[in-house]
Amino acid sequence: MKRREFITLVGGAAAAWPLAARAQQPGMPVVALVNSRSAEASSLHRAAFLKGLNETGTVEGQNVTVEYHWLEGQNDRLSSLMADLVRRRVAVIATPGFTAGAQAAKAATTTIPIVFSVAEDAVKLGIVASLARPGGNATGVNMFNAELAAKRLGLFHDLVPKAVRIATLVNPASARVTETMLRDIPEAARALGLQTQILNASTSREIEAAFATLVRERADALFIAPDGFFSSRRVQFATLAAHHRVPAAYALREFVEAGGLMSYGTDIVDMFRQVGVYTGQILKGAKPADLPVLQSTKFEFVINLQTARALGLEVPPGLLTAADEVIE
């Protein structure tokens, strides 16, 4: 049986870290961690990355300096940031959970080691030559979050069995994830006897417009594609879903912590730890070309019981038992 934890969310903002970094100690290698999230929303991820480093005997402030570049969704800064990191010859560029960051790093340098995690196939993205033998200056973790969509839809159907018309929201700017969703979700929906319609959003206003459309067209529920921009707008999603009383399913637990109904997907905290481990190994002398791209093996199913009650949903006991975490 899977682990179950009942937690109560408490208020208070997470501690924030500087956008870029502390002063470098003389002779100490610099690791640049680049992510599209905000510092305030990333305390657990930062800690997990440092834990992975520590597993290799690499300790921030003792034998490595870590620079944190939290872009807060401002991906237009990537090009200039990567150019600066390359100019300063940092030891490693780490881009956990940030496909655009991994691609920008790869475009900026063929020599500085890159440790990534991406939700798509890293080979198709052109970041590595193969998963088993990356062959260049990059390696990391494949999350394949989009490929978990059918499983997520099945759990969503179990949680909201009366929902028949399901709107699926994708971000056209995330072309490969959108391609996968458009291929897999209609097929999975048909197998469950569900109807689907596709909605698009790449901006906050378009997210609002998508909710207006699904309400106008009387969709029963909303299925959100995994996407970095959507993650940065998770509070907006939770607020709109609550306002319109729309059950919604997500790929990441952070949406559920923000008030979303349920999520199923890769354990992102563990993924940050894995990126930290590979970063530490490279600092110890390992070559990215020789480190196979890992596949995430830890997934989590999270339910927000308070949101379910607000929507008038009775969560089946079997789902409560299956959930890795139930937020009260």
Steps between C-alpha positions, in 0.01 A plus 500: 500500500622845420596745767220726628555828672240744626639849528361840584623793298612788714541861396818695467728564210796276438841653549632664189849480360679753282433483129865458435749413739724535788860602456723226371770370730846507338568179309153359566308367195172673416182312417224706338151368572260655248124459532182672385348488848514763772728470801204522737334197340817290484624443853440123490655471153809695601541280808461184289764619252742568786420159649600338172824697498568395858460132407816539291691679775440841344384764750387852417733757653769241581616365165253649251321831445143472371346789310120507490339658197122492558352652184139517622372414154710767327652266242598793279795543736641157415723595210684778681524293820654201319743727320612640835540153656708386203712815511573439868567130434289360782574137584151358435166637377205318660152547352265271697144488369569768242501388137551851362795543735659174388463595135639849560798358689567248224484776239741716702779249567639168383763481773352599838318199653120526507274297729136523397163349567236525230147369457560407136739260327846656534612333176213652299577835661855472365661531843666154497592247233341210688365430848753225572800690361432876498828560316537873559510749786148435630321231699223484754150369558204433272170545685264404214219683682289527187506122457334465844196689375287190435559373854417845638178514297396159634550611860313823425208299360493288817492816710237681291300213344206720393723724287457405134608812309866564583679813377875454454717811527834506318765765442577522125838651589597159644479329164620152591287465812199629307569251219508213751184614675310540172602149405440319829211672677224450238586130482505462880173695527325276247608193695329647807189612314586869539468793260788745465557847364836676469556850634818705455673751726845658500430808716312581819223667303466194280467283812210720611350478152531120505303481824234728352477270199468178697232656722310633199518164326411317822801273529478281811868510594842630396816301427823705505802402290840507672667831421748731671296813433188336639698408813589865552126582485381226737336747742309651210383152397388413853318832538318475167410134551357576845310806373339307214467178705687299237680178604852510356784249475869591481840338451673652804421495870568874530166569331326293767689677777373826348142374520464279191299179522748226406831428333687200371851519362872488561628564852664834420684526833672166434580613146684807638694263727599283201624809314701591809660155511609517136630854551709381794635204305609728217674730747684190623625426148226303324435588134143582389558294186547190719202553733181347353186711503288375789127444492287613791368204695321679784150626434243647736123523518375790713141595589379820665213378718393852594458591132311177435255585778456855366409350162256257662709197407517188713844348455479119469681320783710313245642826366576624850691179561683525168597864548856574604376810678162638598491870585241586764 
